[in-house]
Amino acid sequence: MQLSVIQTGYFKLDGGAMFGVVPKSIWNKLNPADENNMCSWAMRCLLIEDNHRIMLIDNGIGNKQSEKFFSYYYLHGEDSLEKSLQTAGVNFGDITDVFLTHLHFDHCGGGVRYEGEKLVPTFDKATYWSNETHWNWATYPNAREKASFLKENILPMQESGQLSWVKETKISENIDVIFVNGHTEQMMLPLIHYKGRKILYCADLFPSLGHIPLPYIMAYDVRPLQTLEEKELLLTRLFFEHDPIHECCTLQQTATGIRHREVFRLKDV
Protein backbone atom coordinates (compact mmCIF):
# COMPACT_ATOMS: atom_id res chain seq x y z
CA MET A 1 0.00 0.00 0.00
CA GLN A 2 1.18 3.49 -0.85
CA LEU A 3 -0.33 6.74 0.49
CA SER A 4 0.13 10.17 -1.11
CA VAL A 5 -1.10 13.53 0.12
CA ILE A 6 -3.11 15.37 -2.55
CA GLN A 7 -3.26 19.12 -1.97
CA THR A 8 -6.14 20.71 -3.91
CA GLY A 9 -5.73 24.30 -2.71
CA TYR A 10 -6.82 26.55 0.14
CA PHE A 11 -10.01 28.47 0.85
CA LYS A 12 -11.35 30.71 3.59
CA LEU A 13 -14.20 30.24 6.02
CA ASP A 14 -15.42 32.34 8.92
CA GLY A 15 -13.38 31.57 12.01
CA GLY A 16 -16.36 31.80 14.34
CA ALA A 17 -18.29 29.28 12.26
CA MET A 18 -15.31 26.92 12.26
CA PHE A 19 -14.89 26.97 16.04
CA GLY A 20 -18.48 27.27 17.23
CA VAL A 21 -18.82 28.30 20.88
CA VAL A 22 -15.05 28.77 21.39
CA PRO A 23 -14.27 32.49 21.90
CA LYS A 24 -12.28 34.30 19.23
CA SER A 25 -9.68 35.27 21.84
CA ILE A 26 -8.82 31.55 21.97
CA TRP A 27 -9.32 30.26 18.41
CA ASN A 28 -7.59 33.26 16.82
CA LYS A 29 -4.33 31.99 18.33
CA LEU A 30 -4.85 28.64 16.59
CA ASN A 31 -5.69 29.96 13.13
CA PRO A 32 -5.42 33.76 12.94
CA ALA A 33 -8.24 35.50 11.09
CA ASP A 34 -7.95 38.27 8.52
CA GLU A 35 -9.74 41.63 8.75
CA ASN A 36 -12.99 39.94 7.65
CA ASN A 37 -12.79 37.25 10.35
CA MET A 38 -11.90 34.67 7.69
CA CYS A 39 -9.31 31.92 8.25
CA SER A 40 -7.43 29.87 5.66
CA TRP A 41 -8.13 26.14 5.45
CA ALA A 42 -6.61 23.38 3.37
CA MET A 43 -8.51 20.95 1.17
CA ARG A 44 -6.16 18.02 1.64
CA CYS A 45 -7.15 14.74 0.05
CA LEU A 46 -5.54 11.31 0.12
CA LEU A 47 -4.50 8.94 -2.65
CA ILE A 48 -4.34 5.25 -1.76
CA GLU A 49 -2.66 2.79 -4.11
CA ASP A 50 -3.51 -0.68 -2.85
CA ASN A 51 -3.15 -3.79 -5.01
CA HIS A 52 -4.95 -3.00 -8.27
CA ARG A 53 -6.98 -0.09 -6.90
CA ILE A 54 -6.05 3.58 -6.99
CA MET A 55 -8.47 5.31 -4.64
CA LEU A 56 -8.89 9.04 -4.08
CA ILE A 57 -10.43 10.11 -0.76
CA ASP A 58 -12.41 13.33 -1.39
CA ASN A 59 -11.42 15.73 -4.17
CA GLY A 60 -11.69 19.35 -3.03
CA ILE A 61 -13.86 22.18 -4.28
CA GLY A 62 -13.23 21.95 -8.02
CA ASN A 63 -13.17 24.89 -10.42
CA LYS A 64 -16.53 24.87 -12.19
CA GLN A 65 -18.49 27.27 -9.97
CA SER A 66 -19.18 30.90 -10.79
CA GLU A 67 -16.95 33.86 -9.93
CA LYS A 68 -19.58 34.98 -7.46
CA PHE A 69 -19.46 31.62 -5.68
CA PHE A 70 -15.67 31.63 -5.43
CA SER A 71 -15.69 35.23 -4.20
CA TYR A 72 -17.27 33.98 -0.97
CA TYR A 73 -14.49 31.45 -0.32
CA TYR A 74 -11.29 33.20 -1.46
CA LEU A 75 -9.54 30.29 -3.15
CA HIS A 76 -5.78 30.75 -2.99
CA GLY A 77 -2.48 28.92 -3.29
CA GLU A 78 -0.73 27.19 -6.18
CA ASP A 79 -2.03 23.67 -5.54
CA SER A 80 -4.73 21.98 -7.57
CA LEU A 81 -6.22 18.50 -7.79
CA GLU A 82 -4.77 17.84 -11.23
CA LYS A 83 -1.27 19.13 -10.40
CA SER A 84 -1.09 17.15 -7.16
CA LEU A 85 -2.18 13.93 -8.82
CA GLN A 86 0.39 14.42 -11.57
CA THR A 87 3.08 14.95 -8.93
CA ALA A 88 2.03 11.57 -7.49
CA GLY A 89 2.37 10.05 -10.96
CA VAL A 90 -1.37 9.57 -11.47
CA ASN A 91 -3.74 10.88 -14.16
CA PHE A 92 -7.50 11.29 -13.88
CA GLY A 93 -8.02 8.17 -15.96
CA ASP A 94 -5.93 6.05 -13.58
CA ILE A 95 -8.29 6.52 -10.62
CA THR A 96 -10.37 3.39 -10.00
CA ASP A 97 -12.30 4.57 -6.93
CA VAL A 98 -13.43 7.95 -5.59
CA PHE A 99 -14.44 7.66 -1.94
CA LEU A 100 -16.53 10.60 -0.74
CA THR A 101 -16.61 11.15 3.00
CA HIS A 102 -19.67 13.36 2.45
CA LEU A 103 -21.13 15.60 -0.23
CA HIS A 104 -20.44 19.13 1.04
CA PHE A 105 -19.03 21.15 -1.86
CA ASP A 106 -15.47 21.42 -0.50
CA HIS A 107 -15.18 17.63 -0.37
CA CYS A 108 -16.75 16.53 -3.66
CA GLY A 109 -16.69 19.52 -6.06
CA GLY A 110 -13.58 18.31 -7.88
CA GLY A 111 -15.27 15.04 -8.79
CA VAL A 112 -17.43 16.64 -11.52
CA ARG A 113 -16.28 18.92 -14.34
CA TYR A 114 -17.59 20.53 -17.49
CA GLU A 115 -17.02 18.77 -20.80
CA GLY A 116 -18.22 21.45 -23.18
CA GLU A 117 -21.51 22.47 -21.64
CA LYS A 118 -22.20 19.07 -20.07
CA LEU A 119 -21.33 18.11 -16.50
CA VAL A 120 -19.51 14.77 -16.32
CA PRO A 121 -17.48 12.87 -13.71
CA THR A 122 -13.86 14.02 -13.64
CA PHE A 123 -12.68 10.44 -13.23
CA ASP A 124 -14.37 8.64 -16.10
CA LYS A 125 -13.17 5.13 -15.19
CA ALA A 126 -13.78 5.36 -11.45
CA THR A 127 -16.52 4.09 -9.20
CA TYR A 128 -17.80 6.90 -6.97
CA TRP A 129 -18.58 5.70 -3.45
CA SER A 130 -21.18 7.32 -1.18
CA ASN A 131 -23.88 5.71 0.96
CA GLU A 132 -27.59 5.71 0.30
CA THR A 133 -28.59 7.39 3.55
CA HIS A 134 -26.23 10.32 3.06
CA TRP A 135 -27.09 10.59 -0.64
CA ASN A 136 -30.78 11.00 0.20
CA TRP A 137 -29.86 13.54 2.89
CA ALA A 138 -27.80 15.53 0.37
CA THR A 139 -30.25 15.40 -2.53
CA TYR A 140 -33.20 16.44 -0.34
CA PRO A 141 -31.30 18.82 1.94
CA ASN A 142 -32.46 20.57 5.08
CA ALA A 143 -32.41 24.37 5.15
CA ARG A 144 -29.31 24.43 7.36
CA GLU A 145 -27.13 22.51 4.91
CA LYS A 146 -28.77 23.35 1.60
CA ALA A 147 -26.06 25.80 0.54
CA SER A 148 -23.40 23.10 1.04
CA PHE A 149 -25.04 20.45 -1.14
CA LEU A 150 -24.82 21.60 -4.76
CA LYS A 151 -26.75 19.48 -7.27
CA GLU A 152 -24.15 20.10 -10.00
CA ASN A 153 -21.53 18.41 -7.78
CA ILE A 154 -23.73 15.46 -6.94
CA LEU A 155 -26.25 14.38 -9.58
CA PRO A 156 -23.80 13.78 -12.49
CA MET A 157 -22.22 10.94 -10.51
CA GLN A 158 -25.52 9.09 -10.51
CA GLU A 159 -26.50 10.07 -14.04
CA SER A 160 -23.24 8.63 -15.37
CA GLY A 161 -23.90 5.23 -13.80
CA GLN A 162 -20.64 5.44 -11.84
CA LEU A 163 -22.21 5.79 -8.37
CA SER A 164 -22.18 2.90 -5.89
CA TRP A 165 -23.12 2.54 -2.22
CA VAL A 166 -20.84 1.65 0.65
CA LYS A 167 -22.81 -0.93 2.62
CA GLU A 168 -20.15 -2.51 4.80
CA THR A 169 -17.69 -1.22 7.38
CA LYS A 170 -14.75 -2.52 5.37
CA ILE A 171 -13.99 -1.52 1.78
CA SER A 172 -10.69 -3.35 1.43
CA GLU A 173 -8.39 -5.52 3.46
CA ASN A 174 -6.61 -2.42 4.74
CA ILE A 175 -9.42 0.16 4.95
CA ASP A 176 -12.30 0.18 7.42
CA VAL A 177 -15.16 2.68 7.24
CA ILE A 178 -16.52 4.44 10.31
CA PHE A 179 -19.91 6.14 10.00
CA VAL A 180 -20.51 9.29 12.07
CA ASN A 181 -23.56 11.52 12.29
CA GLY A 182 -22.66 14.69 14.18
CA HIS A 183 -21.38 16.84 11.32
CA THR A 184 -23.87 15.56 8.77
CA GLU A 185 -25.88 12.37 8.26
CA GLN A 186 -23.70 9.27 7.77
CA MET A 187 -20.36 10.91 7.03
CA MET A 188 -17.84 8.15 6.26
CA LEU A 189 -14.31 8.18 7.69
CA PRO A 190 -11.69 5.77 6.30
CA LEU A 191 -9.59 4.10 8.98
CA ILE A 192 -6.44 3.01 7.16
CA HIS A 193 -4.20 0.20 8.36
CA TYR A 194 -0.77 1.31 7.23
CA LYS A 195 2.67 0.02 8.23
CA GLY A 196 1.34 -1.46 11.45
CA ARG A 197 -0.50 1.73 12.42
CA LYS A 198 -4.06 3.00 12.15
CA ILE A 199 -4.59 6.42 10.55
CA LEU A 200 -8.02 8.05 10.57
CA TYR A 201 -8.91 10.32 7.66
CA CYS A 202 -10.82 12.85 9.75
CA ALA A 203 -12.83 14.80 7.12
CA ASP A 204 -14.91 17.22 9.22
CA LEU A 205 -14.91 15.35 12.53
CA PHE A 206 -11.49 16.84 13.39
CA PRO A 207 -11.04 19.47 10.65
CA SER A 208 -7.69 20.59 12.05
CA LEU A 209 -5.22 20.24 14.89
CA GLY A 210 -7.04 23.12 16.59
CA HIS A 211 -10.21 21.02 16.81
CA ILE A 212 -8.75 18.24 18.93
CA PRO A 213 -10.12 19.52 22.29
CA LEU A 214 -13.52 17.87 22.52
CA PRO A 215 -15.68 21.04 22.82
CA TYR A 216 -14.04 22.66 19.76
CA ILE A 217 -16.84 21.84 17.33
CA MET A 218 -17.86 23.65 14.17
CA ALA A 219 -21.09 25.63 14.06
CA TYR A 220 -21.79 23.84 10.77
CA ASP A 221 -22.44 20.53 12.56
CA VAL A 222 -26.07 19.45 12.60
CA ARG A 223 -25.71 17.49 15.87
CA PRO A 224 -22.86 19.03 17.88
CA LEU A 225 -23.40 16.92 21.00
CA GLN A 226 -23.13 13.79 18.89
CA THR A 227 -19.91 15.15 17.37
CA LEU A 228 -18.62 15.52 20.93
CA GLU A 229 -19.27 11.84 21.62
CA GLU A 230 -17.85 10.70 18.28
CA LYS A 231 -14.63 12.65 18.78
CA GLU A 232 -14.07 10.98 22.14
CA LEU A 233 -14.52 7.52 20.62
CA LEU A 234 -12.15 8.05 17.68
CA LEU A 235 -8.93 9.12 19.34
CA THR A 236 -6.20 7.62 17.17
CA ARG A 237 -3.61 8.90 14.67
CA LEU A 238 -5.36 11.64 12.74
CA PHE A 239 -4.99 12.84 9.13
CA PHE A 240 -6.34 16.38 8.73
CA GLU A 241 -8.25 17.43 5.63
CA HIS A 242 -8.55 21.14 6.50
CA ASP A 243 -5.55 22.03 8.68
CA PRO A 244 -3.57 24.66 6.72
CA ILE A 245 -0.22 23.54 8.17
CA HIS A 246 -0.31 20.12 9.81
CA GLU A 247 -1.00 16.84 8.00
CA CYS A 248 -1.15 14.36 10.87
CA CYS A 249 -0.78 14.00 14.62
CA THR A 250 -0.85 11.58 17.49
CA LEU A 251 -2.78 12.27 20.69
CA GLN A 252 -2.26 12.20 24.43
CA GLN A 253 -4.30 12.65 27.58
CA THR A 254 -3.27 15.73 29.59
CA ALA A 255 -4.51 17.42 32.75
CA THR A 256 -6.67 19.70 30.56
CA GLY A 257 -8.03 16.91 28.33
CA ILE A 258 -7.04 15.30 25.03
CA ARG A 259 -4.35 17.22 23.20
CA HIS A 260 -1.95 16.48 20.35
CA ARG A 261 1.32 14.79 21.25
CA GLU A 262 3.34 15.05 18.06
CA VAL A 263 2.67 16.27 14.54
CA PHE A 264 4.11 14.50 11.53
CA ARG A 265 3.96 14.27 7.76
CA LEU A 266 2.41 11.22 6.20
CA LYS A 267 5.55 10.49 4.19
CA ASP A 268 7.48 10.13 7.46
CA VAL A 269 5.37 7.20 8.71
Residue pairs with C-beta under 8 A, 6 or more apart in sequence:
1 48
1 49
1 50
1 174
1 194
2 48
2 49
2 50
3 46
3 47
3 48
3 49
3 192
3 194
3 199
3 266
3 269
4 46
4 47
4 49
4 88
4 90
4 266
5 44
5 45
5 46
5 47
5 84
5 247
5 265
5 266
5 267
6 44
6 45
6 46
6 47
6 56
6 81
6 84
6 85
6 88
7 42
7 43
7 44
7 45
7 77
7 79
7 84
8 43
8 44
8 45
8 59
8 60
8 61
8 79
8 80
8 81
8 84
8 110
9 43
9 60
9 61
9 75
9 76
9 77
9 79
9 80
9 81
10 40
10 41
10 42
10 43
10 75
10 76
10 77
10 79
10 244
11 40
11 41
11 43
11 61
11 73
11 74
11 75
11 76
11 106
12 34
12 38
12 39
12 40
12 41
12 73
12 74
12 76
13 38
13 39
13 41
13 73
14 37
14 38
14 39
15 24
15 27
15 28
15 31
15 33
15 37
15 38
15 39
16 24
16 27
16 37
16 219
17 218
17 219
17 220
18 27
18 31
18 39
18 41
18 207
18 218
18 219
18 220
19 26
19 27
19 30
19 210
19 211
19 216
19 218
19 219
20 216
20 217
20 218
20 219
20 221
20 224
21 215
21 217
22 215
22 216
24 33
24 37
27 210
27 216
30 208
30 209
30 210
31 39
31 40
31 41
31 208
31 210
31 244
32 39
33 39
38 74
39 244
40 76
40 244
41 207
41 208
41 242
41 243
41 244
42 240
42 241
42 242
42 243
42 244
43 58
43 60
43 61
43 106
43 107
43 241
43 242
44 239
44 240
44 241
44 242
44 243
44 247
45 56
45 57
45 58
45 59
45 60
45 81
45 84
45 241
46 56
46 57
46 58
46 190
46 201
46 239
47 54
47 55
47 56
47 57
47 85
47 88
47 90
48 54
48 55
48 56
48 57
48 175
48 192
49 55
50 172
50 173
50 174
50 175
51 172
52 96
53 96
53 97
53 172
54 90
54 94
54 95
54 96
54 97
55 95
55 96
55 97
55 98
55 99
55 175
56 85
56 95
56 97
56 98
56 99
56 123
56 126
57 99
57 101
57 190
57 201
58 99
58 100
58 101
58 107
58 108
58 203
58 241
59 81
59 98
59 100
59 107
59 108
59 109
59 110
59 111
59 122
60 81
60 106
60 107
60 109
60 110
61 73
61 75
61 105
61 106
61 109
61 110
62 81
62 105
62 109
62 110
62 111
62 112
62 113
62 122
62 153
63 80
63 110
63 113
64 109
64 112
64 113
64 114
64 119
64 152
65 105
65 109
65 150
73 106
81 110
81 122
82 92
85 91
85 92
85 95
92 122
92 123
92 124
93 123
93 124
93 125
94 125
95 123
95 125
95 126
96 125
96 126
96 127
97 126
97 127
97 129
98 111
98 123
98 126
98 127
98 128
98 129
99 129
99 166
99 171
99 188
99 190
100 107
100 108
100 111
100 128
100 129
100 130
100 188
101 107
101 187
101 188
101 189
101 190
101 201
101 203
101 204
101 241
102 108
102 134
102 138
102 183
102 184
102 186
102 187
102 188
102 203
102 204
103 130
103 134
103 135
103 138
103 149
103 153
103 154
104 145
104 148
104 149
104 184
104 204
105 148
105 149
105 150
105 153
107 203
107 204
107 241
108 153
108 154
109 150
109 153
110 122
111 121
111 122
111 123
111 128
111 153
111 157
112 119
112 120
112 121
112 122
112 152
112 153
112 154
112 156
112 157
113 119
113 120
113 121
113 122
114 120
119 152
119 156
120 156
120 160
121 128
121 156
121 157
121 160
121 162
124 162
126 162
127 162
127 163
127 164
128 157
128 162
128 163
128 164
129 164
129 165
129 166
129 171
130 157
130 163
130 165
130 166
130 188
131 165
131 166
131 167
131 179
131 186
131 188
132 165
133 185
133 186
134 184
134 185
134 186
134 187
134 188
135 154
135 158
135 163
135 165
137 184
137 185
137 186
138 149
138 154
139 149
139 151
139 154
139 155
141 148
141 149
142 222
144 222
145 184
145 222
148 220
157 163
166 177
166 188
168 177
169 176
169 177
169 178
169 179
170 176
170 177
171 177
171 190
174 192
174 193
174 194
175 190
175 191
175 192
175 193
176 190
176 191
176 193
177 188
177 189
177 190
177 191
178 188
178 189
178 190
178 191
178 200
178 234
179 186
179 187
179 188
179 189
180 186
180 187
180 189
180 205
180 226
180 227
180 230
180 234
181 187
181 223
181 226
181 230
182 205
182 217
182 221
182 222
182 223
182 224
182 225
182 226
182 227
182 228
182 229
182 230
183 203
183 204
183 205
183 218
183 220
183 221
183 222
183 227
184 204
184 221
184 222
185 222
187 203
187 204
187 205
188 203
189 200
189 201
189 202
189 203
189 205
189 234
190 200
190 201
191 198
191 199
191 200
191 201
191 236
192 198
192 199
192 200
192 201
194 269
195 269
197 237
197 269
198 236
198 237
199 236
199 237
199 238
199 239
199 248
199 266
199 269
200 234
200 236
200 237
200 238
200 239
201 239
201 241
202 238
202 239
202 240
202 241
203 241
204 218
204 220
204 221
204 241
204 242
205 227
205 230
205 231
205 234
206 212
206 231
206 238
206 240
207 218
207 240
207 241
207 242
207 243
208 240
208 242
208 243
208 244
208 246
209 240
209 243
209 245
209 246
209 249
209 260
209 263
210 216
210 243
211 217
211 218
212 238
212 249
212 251
212 258
212 259
212 260
213 257
213 258
213 259
214 228
214 231
214 232
214 257
214 258
215 228
217 224
217 227
217 228
217 231
218 227
221 227
232 258
235 251
235 258
236 251
237 248
237 249
237 250
237 251
238 248
238 249
238 250
238 251
239 247
239 248
239 266
240 246
240 247
240 248
240 249
246 263
247 263
247 264
247 265
247 266
248 263
248 264
248 265
248 266
248 269
249 260
249 261
249 262
249 263
249 264
250 260
250 261
250 262
250 264
251 258
251 259
251 260
251 261
252 258
252 259
252 260
252 261
